[in-house]
Amino acid sequence: MSEILNLAIQGVQQSQKALCRFITGNDAGTTGSHQSGFYIPQCAATLLFEQPGKKGENKEKIVKIKWQNDFFTESHMKYYGKNTRNEYRITHFGRNFPFLRDENVGDLLIICKSTEEDYQGFVLGSDEDIEAFLTYFNLSPDETNRLIDINGEETSEIRVRLLIKQFISDLTSFPETRQMAAGAQECYNKAYNIATQDLNNNPDDILLKWIDTEYTLFKCLEEKLYKNILSHPFPSIDSFIQTANEVLNRRKSRAGKSLEHHLANIFSQNRLIFEEQVVTEDNKKLDFLFPNGVCYHDFLFPAEMITVLGAKTTCKDRWRQVLTEANRVKHKYLFTLQQGISRNQLKEMQDSQLTLVVPRKYITSFPREYRKNIKSLFDFIQLIQKRQEQIPHRYLFPSK
């Protein structure tokens, strides 16, 4: 980070109110406009005045602005309300003011209010500084031109973004899907101070947050790794299609495994004994088997003590696959992120002895009469813990 970027971030954090916006040709006078100074949107009027201006009246106050932590201007905060005008501006910067020139158009202006009479101003000119500032405050470019949220409500989200940026900084290719999931978990857990107890008490919400964080991480990494490719024209239609297919296939591959990786870590943190991708009849593989494949293939082990869990992001068309994946187990479970399924399909699932497991807050998206038969992730974990308590130690740890 540059020194000016650090100072700008600190200035915003320590201010009463702050705004950022891109400097326009209208500000710099390059559009032929007769206006002067920096335009301030009405949604940020409280940055200038405690009370908004009244239509039909002009309003003005003189303040000191310290620019780039280096020099001061005695500037005017103005509201123009007479005749047809209804706008706010900051004017009077002096003849040699360096930031109202044509070359400043596109720079990021940051105005921070320290007191009613004292302000700080910063102008970021490089792409790296602008992107880093927007990332720090979790702003997209179209979320400028408004007050910045400095009340601390987004602090953890900001930390997530910074940790994601740090995670991908040294990556020159896409990591294996399990590493991607673990990276997202680490970023979220650090930002929100997630402990093992949180994973025990609130696995449903944390799972969704991990998935959201991984999506953001993957998107940031895509933008980084494909930036150079997309900045140049494709030599042919075939090369364009090849790149597009590569992007889509990687997205599908990651999404397909992401849910399983996050569930596996939730289960491990809750001390569940399970095995992934156990091979059963007809060479079929289970997403999750509790407690393990040894128990499944030992016909002396009671089938009612075995639990099968499929994991599918959506399941409107694919839920029936789970029914055929383990012949020994009649009652099966399916975890999904699907929000709402038709009554007809829910009845089919019920008749087929398939129980849905969904994040707790999703349960209300299902028809009321079926909700009692749907388990949250927390409920499912408790079910497995109770069954696990009844299983002999030699089955839970067959290699010991």
C-alpha positions as CSV (number, residue, x, y, z in Angstrom):
1,M,0.0,0.0,0.0
2,S,1.2,3.5,-0.7
3,E,1.6,6.1,2.0
4,I,-1.3,8.2,0.7
5,L,-3.6,5.1,0.6
6,N,-2.8,4.3,4.2
7,L,-3.4,7.9,5.2
8,A,-6.7,7.9,3.3
9,I,-7.9,4.7,5.0
10,Q,-7.0,6.1,8.4
11,G,-8.6,9.4,7.6
12,V,-11.9,7.7,6.8
13,Q,-11.7,5.5,9.9
14,Q,-11.1,8.4,12.2
15,S,-13.7,10.8,10.7
16,Q,-17.3,11.6,11.6
17,K,-18.4,11.1,8.0
18,A,-16.6,10.4,4.8
19,L,-17.4,10.3,1.1
20,C,-15.5,8.9,-1.9
21,R,-16.3,9.6,-5.6
22,F,-14.5,9.7,-8.9
23,I,-13.4,13.1,-10.1
24,T,-15.4,14.0,-13.3
25,G,-14.8,16.3,-16.2
26,N,-17.6,18.5,-14.7
27,D,-15.5,18.9,-11.5
28,A,-12.3,19.8,-13.5
29,G,-14.1,22.1,-15.9
30,T,-13.2,20.0,-18.9
31,T,-16.8,19.6,-20.1
32,G,-17.4,23.3,-20.8
33,S,-19.5,23.6,-17.6
34,H,-19.5,26.8,-15.8
35,Q,-19.6,25.0,-12.5
36,S,-16.5,25.0,-10.3
37,G,-15.2,22.7,-7.5
38,F,-16.2,19.2,-6.4
39,Y,-19.8,18.2,-6.7
40,I,-21.3,16.5,-3.7
41,P,-24.4,14.3,-4.1
42,Q,-27.5,15.2,-2.1
43,C,-27.3,11.8,-0.3
44,A,-24.1,13.1,1.3
45,A,-25.3,16.5,2.3
46,T,-24.6,15.9,6.0
47,L,-20.9,15.7,5.1
48,L,-21.1,19.5,4.5
49,F,-24.0,20.8,6.7
50,E,-25.7,19.5,9.8
51,Q,-29.0,20.5,8.2
52,P,-29.7,20.1,4.5
53,G,-30.2,23.2,2.4
54,K,-33.7,24.6,1.7
55,K,-34.9,25.1,-1.9
56,G,-35.0,28.7,-2.8
57,E,-32.0,29.6,-0.5
58,N,-28.2,29.4,-0.8
59,K,-26.1,28.3,2.0
60,E,-22.3,28.5,2.7
61,K,-19.6,27.8,5.3
62,I,-15.8,28.2,5.2
63,V,-13.7,25.2,6.4
64,K,-10.1,24.1,6.4
65,I,-9.2,21.0,4.3
66,K,-5.8,19.3,4.8
67,W,-4.9,17.6,1.5
68,Q,-2.7,14.5,1.3
69,N,-1.7,15.2,4.9
70,D,0.5,17.9,3.3
71,F,-1.1,21.3,2.6
72,F,-4.3,23.2,3.5
73,T,-6.9,25.0,1.6
74,E,-9.5,27.4,3.0
75,S,-12.5,26.1,1.1
76,H,-16.2,26.9,0.9
77,M,-19.0,24.3,1.5
78,K,-21.9,25.5,-0.6
79,Y,-25.5,24.7,-1.2
80,Y,-27.1,26.3,-4.3
81,G,-30.9,26.3,-3.9
82,K,-32.0,29.4,-5.8
83,N,-33.8,29.5,-9.1
84,T,-33.5,26.0,-10.8
85,R,-30.4,24.9,-8.9
86,N,-30.4,22.2,-6.2
87,E,-26.9,21.0,-5.5
88,Y,-24.0,20.9,-3.2
89,R,-20.4,21.7,-4.0
90,I,-17.0,22.3,-2.4
91,T,-15.2,25.3,-3.9
92,H,-12.3,27.8,-3.5
93,F,-9.1,25.8,-3.5
94,G,-6.6,28.4,-4.7
95,R,-4.9,29.0,-8.0
96,N,-2.3,26.3,-7.8
97,F,-4.6,23.5,-6.5
98,P,-3.2,20.3,-8.1
99,F,-6.3,18.1,-8.3
100,L,-8.8,19.9,-10.5
101,R,-7.0,19.3,-13.8
102,D,-7.9,17.3,-16.8
103,E,-5.4,14.6,-15.8
104,N,-7.2,14.1,-12.5
105,V,-10.5,13.0,-14.1
106,G,-11.0,9.4,-13.0
107,D,-9.0,9.8,-9.8
108,L,-10.7,8.9,-6.6
109,L,-11.6,11.8,-4.3
110,I,-12.0,11.1,-0.6
111,I,-13.4,13.8,1.7
112,C,-13.3,13.2,5.5
113,K,-15.1,15.3,8.1
114,S,-13.1,15.6,11.4
115,T,-15.1,18.5,12.9
116,E,-17.6,21.1,11.5
117,E,-14.7,23.3,10.4
118,D,-11.9,20.8,9.8
119,Y,-11.7,18.3,7.0
120,Q,-9.2,16.0,5.3
121,G,-9.0,15.4,1.5
122,F,-7.2,12.7,-0.4
123,V,-6.9,12.0,-4.1
124,L,-5.8,8.5,-5.2
125,G,-4.6,8.3,-8.8
126,S,-3.2,4.8,-9.4
127,D,-5.4,1.8,-10.2
128,E,-3.7,-0.2,-7.4
129,D,-4.5,2.5,-4.7
130,I,-8.1,3.0,-6.0
131,E,-8.8,-0.8,-6.0
132,A,-7.2,-1.3,-2.6
133,F,-9.3,1.5,-1.1
134,L,-12.5,0.2,-2.5
135,T,-11.7,-3.3,-1.5
136,Y,-10.9,-2.2,2.1
137,F,-14.3,-0.6,2.5
138,N,-16.0,-3.4,0.5
139,L,-17.2,-1.0,-2.2
140,S,-17.7,-1.7,-5.9
141,P,-17.0,1.2,-8.3
142,D,-20.7,1.9,-8.6
143,E,-21.1,2.2,-4.9
144,T,-19.1,5.4,-4.7
145,N,-20.6,8.9,-4.8
146,R,-22.1,8.3,-1.4
147,L,-21.2,8.3,2.3
148,I,-18.9,5.5,3.4
149,D,-20.2,3.3,6.2
150,I,-17.7,3.9,9.0
151,N,-19.8,2.8,11.9
152,G,-18.0,-0.5,12.2
153,E,-20.9,-2.7,11.0
154,E,-18.9,-3.9,8.0
155,T,-15.6,-4.3,9.8
156,S,-15.6,-8.1,9.6
157,E,-16.6,-8.0,6.0
158,I,-13.8,-5.7,5.2
159,R,-11.3,-8.0,7.0
160,V,-12.7,-10.9,4.9
161,R,-12.0,-9.0,1.7
162,L,-8.4,-8.1,2.8
163,L,-7.7,-11.7,3.8
164,I,-9.0,-13.0,0.5
165,K,-6.7,-10.5,-1.3
166,Q,-3.8,-11.7,0.7
167,F,-4.7,-15.4,0.1
168,I,-4.7,-15.0,-3.7
169,S,-1.8,-12.6,-3.9
170,D,0.8,-15.3,-4.5
171,L,-1.4,-17.7,-6.6
172,T,-0.5,-18.0,-10.2
173,S,-3.1,-20.8,-11.0
174,F,-6.3,-22.2,-9.5
175,P,-5.6,-24.4,-6.5
176,E,-7.2,-27.8,-5.9
177,T,-10.9,-27.4,-4.8
178,R,-10.2,-28.6,-1.2
179,Q,-7.5,-26.0,-0.8
180,M,-9.9,-23.3,-2.2
181,A,-12.5,-24.3,0.3
182,A,-10.0,-24.4,3.2
183,G,-8.8,-20.9,2.2
184,A,-12.3,-19.5,2.3
185,Q,-12.9,-21.0,5.7
186,E,-9.7,-19.6,7.0
187,C,-10.5,-16.1,5.7
188,Y,-14.0,-16.1,7.2
189,N,-13.0,-17.7,10.5
190,K,-10.2,-15.1,11.0
191,A,-12.3,-12.2,10.1
192,Y,-15.2,-13.2,12.4
193,N,-13.1,-14.9,15.1
194,I,-15.0,-18.2,14.6
195,A,-14.1,-20.8,17.2
196,T,-14.8,-24.6,17.4
197,Q,-17.7,-23.8,19.8
198,D,-19.3,-21.7,17.0
199,L,-19.1,-24.6,14.6
200,N,-20.8,-26.8,17.2
201,N,-23.6,-24.4,18.1
202,N,-24.3,-22.7,14.7
203,P,-23.1,-25.0,11.9
204,D,-26.0,-24.0,9.6
205,D,-25.2,-20.3,9.3
206,I,-21.5,-20.8,9.3
207,L,-21.7,-23.3,6.4
208,L,-23.6,-20.7,4.3
209,K,-21.0,-18.0,5.2
210,W,-18.2,-20.3,4.1
211,I,-19.9,-21.0,0.8
212,D,-20.5,-17.3,0.2
213,T,-16.8,-16.5,1.1
214,E,-15.5,-19.2,-1.3
215,Y,-17.6,-17.7,-4.1
216,T,-16.1,-14.3,-3.5
217,L,-12.6,-15.7,-3.2
218,F,-13.0,-17.7,-6.5
219,K,-14.4,-14.7,-8.3
220,C,-11.5,-12.5,-7.1
221,L,-9.0,-15.2,-8.3
222,E,-10.8,-15.5,-11.6
223,E,-10.5,-11.8,-12.2
224,K,-6.8,-11.8,-11.3
225,L,-5.8,-14.8,-13.4
226,Y,-7.9,-14.0,-16.5
227,K,-7.2,-10.2,-16.4
228,N,-4.4,-10.4,-19.0
229,I,-6.3,-12.8,-21.2
230,L,-9.4,-10.6,-21.3
231,S,-7.4,-7.4,-21.9
232,H,-6.4,-8.6,-25.4
233,P,-8.6,-9.6,-28.3
234,F,-9.0,-13.3,-29.0
235,P,-7.3,-14.4,-32.2
236,S,-10.3,-16.6,-33.2
237,I,-13.8,-17.6,-32.3
238,D,-12.4,-21.1,-31.4
239,S,-10.0,-19.6,-28.9
240,F,-12.8,-17.5,-27.4
241,I,-15.0,-20.6,-27.0
242,Q,-12.2,-22.6,-25.6
243,T,-11.5,-20.0,-22.9
244,A,-15.2,-19.6,-22.1
245,N,-15.6,-23.4,-21.7
246,E,-12.5,-23.5,-19.5
247,V,-14.0,-20.9,-17.2
248,L,-17.4,-22.6,-17.1
249,N,-16.0,-26.1,-16.5
250,R,-13.8,-24.8,-13.7
251,R,-16.8,-23.1,-12.1
252,K,-18.9,-26.2,-12.3
253,S,-16.1,-28.4,-10.9
254,R,-15.5,-26.1,-7.9
255,A,-19.2,-25.7,-7.1
256,G,-19.8,-29.4,-7.3
257,K,-17.1,-30.2,-4.7
258,S,-17.3,-27.0,-2.6
259,L,-20.4,-28.1,-0.6
260,E,-18.8,-31.5,0.2
261,H,-15.6,-29.9,1.4
262,H,-17.3,-27.5,3.7
263,L,-19.7,-30.2,5.1
264,A,-16.7,-32.5,5.8
265,N,-15.0,-29.8,7.9
266,I,-18.2,-29.1,9.8
267,F,-18.5,-32.8,10.6
268,S,-14.8,-33.1,11.6
269,Q,-15.1,-30.1,13.9
270,N,-18.1,-31.7,15.6
271,R,-16.1,-34.9,16.1
272,L,-18.2,-37.1,13.9
273,I,-16.7,-40.3,12.5
274,F,-17.4,-40.5,8.8
275,E,-15.8,-41.5,5.5
276,E,-16.2,-39.8,2.1
277,Q,-16.6,-41.5,-1.3
278,V,-17.0,-45.0,0.0
279,V,-17.6,-47.5,-2.8
280,T,-20.7,-49.6,-2.4
281,E,-22.7,-51.9,-4.7
282,D,-22.1,-51.6,-8.5
283,N,-19.1,-49.4,-7.8
284,K,-21.2,-46.5,-6.7
285,K,-19.8,-43.9,-4.4
286,L,-21.4,-42.2,-1.4
287,D,-20.8,-38.6,-0.6
288,F,-20.8,-39.3,3.2
289,L,-21.0,-42.5,5.1
290,F,-21.3,-42.6,8.9
291,P,-19.3,-44.2,10.5
292,N,-17.2,-45.8,7.7
293,G,-16.9,-48.3,4.9
294,V,-15.7,-51.1,7.2
295,C,-19.0,-51.0,9.0
296,Y,-21.0,-50.9,5.8
297,H,-19.2,-53.9,4.3
298,D,-19.4,-55.9,7.6
299,F,-22.8,-57.6,7.4
300,L,-22.6,-58.4,11.1
301,F,-22.8,-54.6,11.8
302,P,-26.4,-53.5,12.2
303,A,-27.7,-51.6,9.1
304,E,-29.8,-49.3,11.3
305,M,-26.5,-47.9,12.8
306,I,-25.3,-46.8,9.3
307,T,-26.2,-43.4,8.0
308,V,-25.9,-42.3,4.4
309,L,-25.9,-38.6,3.5
310,G,-25.8,-37.3,-0.1
311,A,-24.8,-33.7,-0.8
312,K,-26.2,-31.8,-3.7
313,T,-26.4,-28.1,-4.1
314,T,-29.7,-28.4,-5.9
315,C,-31.8,-31.6,-5.9
316,K,-35.0,-31.1,-7.9
317,D,-33.9,-33.5,-10.5
318,R,-31.1,-35.5,-8.9
319,W,-32.4,-36.5,-5.5
320,R,-33.3,-40.0,-6.7
321,Q,-29.6,-40.8,-7.3
322,V,-29.1,-41.1,-3.5
323,L,-31.7,-43.8,-3.3
324,T,-29.6,-46.3,-5.3
325,E,-26.2,-45.7,-3.7
326,A,-26.3,-48.0,-0.7
327,N,-28.5,-51.1,-0.8
328,R,-28.0,-51.9,2.9
329,V,-29.5,-48.6,4.1
330,K,-33.2,-48.1,3.5
331,H,-33.6,-44.7,5.1
332,K,-31.3,-42.1,3.6
333,Y,-30.5,-38.4,4.0
334,L,-29.8,-35.7,1.5
335,F,-28.2,-32.3,2.3
336,T,-29.1,-29.6,-0.2
337,L,-29.1,-25.8,-0.6
338,Q,-32.3,-26.0,-2.6
339,Q,-34.8,-23.5,-1.2
340,G,-38.2,-25.0,-1.6
341,I,-39.4,-28.1,-3.4
342,S,-42.9,-29.0,-4.7
343,R,-45.3,-30.9,-2.5
344,N,-45.3,-33.7,-5.1
345,Q,-41.6,-34.2,-4.9
346,L,-41.5,-33.9,-1.1
347,K,-44.2,-36.6,-0.9
348,E,-42.1,-38.8,-3.3
349,M,-39.1,-38.3,-1.0
350,Q,-41.1,-39.2,2.1
351,D,-42.5,-42.3,0.4
352,S,-38.9,-43.3,-0.6
353,Q,-37.7,-42.9,3.0
354,L,-35.4,-39.9,2.1
355,T,-35.1,-37.1,4.6
356,L,-33.9,-33.7,3.5
357,V,-31.3,-31.8,5.5
358,V,-31.1,-28.1,4.8
359,P,-29.7,-25.0,6.5
360,R,-32.0,-24.1,9.3
361,K,-33.2,-20.8,7.8
362,Y,-34.2,-22.5,4.6
363,I,-36.8,-24.8,6.3
364,T,-39.5,-22.1,6.2
365,S,-39.2,-22.1,2.3
366,F,-40.8,-25.5,2.3
367,P,-44.5,-26.3,2.6
368,R,-45.6,-26.1,6.2
369,E,-46.9,-29.7,6.4
370,Y,-43.5,-31.1,5.4
371,R,-41.3,-28.9,7.6
372,K,-41.4,-31.3,10.6
373,N,-39.8,-34.0,8.5
374,I,-36.9,-31.8,7.3
375,K,-33.8,-31.6,9.5
376,S,-31.4,-28.7,9.9
377,L,-27.6,-29.4,9.8
378,F,-27.5,-29.0,13.5
379,D,-30.3,-31.6,14.0
380,F,-28.5,-34.0,11.7
381,I,-25.2,-33.6,13.6
382,Q,-27.0,-34.4,16.9
383,L,-28.6,-37.5,15.3
384,I,-25.1,-38.8,14.2
385,Q,-23.6,-38.0,17.6
386,K,-26.3,-40.1,19.4
387,R,-25.8,-43.0,17.0
388,Q,-22.0,-42.7,17.3
389,E,-22.2,-43.1,21.1
390,Q,-23.8,-46.5,20.6
391,I,-21.2,-47.9,18.2
392,P,-18.4,-50.1,19.6
393,H,-15.0,-48.5,19.6
394,R,-13.5,-51.1,17.3
395,Y,-15.8,-50.0,14.5
396,L,-15.2,-46.3,14.9
397,F,-11.4,-46.8,14.8
398,P,-10.8,-50.0,12.9
399,S,-7.1,-49.4,12.4
400,K,-6.4,-49.1,16.1
